[in-house]
Amino acid sequence: MGFNPAAKAPSKIPDHALWFLFREQKLLTKKAEDRHLIPRSRDLAAIGPGPESPRFLGSLDGRPCYAGELPVSAPLPSTFSLQGIRALFGHLEASLIGAAGVANQLIRWDRNHRFCGRCGLPTEDEVDERAKRCPECGLVNYPRLSPAVIMAVLRNDRILLAHSQRFPGKFYSVLAGFVEPGETLEACVKREIQEEVNIRVKNIRYFGSQPWPFPDSLMIAFTAEYAGGEINPDPAEIADADWFSAGNLPPIPPKISIARQLIDWFLANRKPK
């Protein structure tokens, strides 16, 4: 079934509902031996003060999901912990990671749009859709979505991978970048590759997409072929970039990301050398 987003909450919160609660951008999890669990409604009493600004997200495999923020000063029982979402990759199911990302994104949106950006008055939640309306001037704000392209560039039997200055670890990945106003996705692919490593590409083809709420991106993936130029990384963005064969890959991203899906697609279609 997976995660189904929705704005209209059930009339009653059931005991089995999942709660994605954050404190300073870290997700609350319940410890169970060597596993991390998402708290349910019945676990809230053990946490102490209830979550601030609770918000309905939708349902995950039929279970209602809610998001909220925990007070900074409230102590937590030893059976709970706070973890960054990325640190939970591999420790939570992909569907739970996805729902946690949506929760974090909506909490950030709620915090940043409590007042109208046009006239400054407090906004109100719309009842039947995910939006905030100013009761004075009528300005409506929806959750922000930032489209970004991500692309696997191939040159014969090799793939272009780079280590970004922004990566938290030492892994290499495919190139990516945000779409600018008035730009097509294909034009963005060409521009980002040219800006980041100074090469040209051709035969750009759509691969797939993935919500990536860190904080609010929609990753739109493409494949492309090398068309010319020599790699010359932009030092402000890229620490290192090179062509890699299937049998000689550097450390790469986790499987939860569409970046990894692109690399796995390359591996499935190329023979190691």
Sequence and secondary structure as in RCSB ss.txt:
>XXXX:A:sequence
MGFNPAAKAPSKIPDHALWFLFREQKLLTKKAEDRHLIPRSRDLAAIGPGPESPRFLGSLDGRPCYAGELPVSAP
LPSTFSLQGIRALFGHLEASLIGAAGVANQLIRWDRNHRFCGRCGLPTEDEVDERAKRCPECGLVNYPRLSPAVI
MAVLRNDRILLAHSQRFPGKFYSVLAGFVEPGETLEACVKREIQEEVNIRVKNIRYFGSQPWPFPDSLMIAFTAE
YAGGEINPDPAEIADADWFSAGNLPPIPPKISIARQLIDWFLANRKPK
>XXXX:A:secstr
  EEE SS  SS  TT EEEEEETTEEEEEEETTEEE  BGGGHHHH S  EEEEEEEEETTEEEEEEE  TT  
  TTEEEE TGGGBTTB HHHHHHHHHHHHHHHHHHHTSB TTT  B EE SSSS EE TTT  EE    EEEEE
EEEEETTEEEEEEETT SSS  B EEEE  TT  HHHHHHHHHHHHH  EEEEEEEEEEEEETTTTEEEEEEEEE
EEE      TTTEEEEEEEETTS      TTSHHHHHHHHHHHHS   
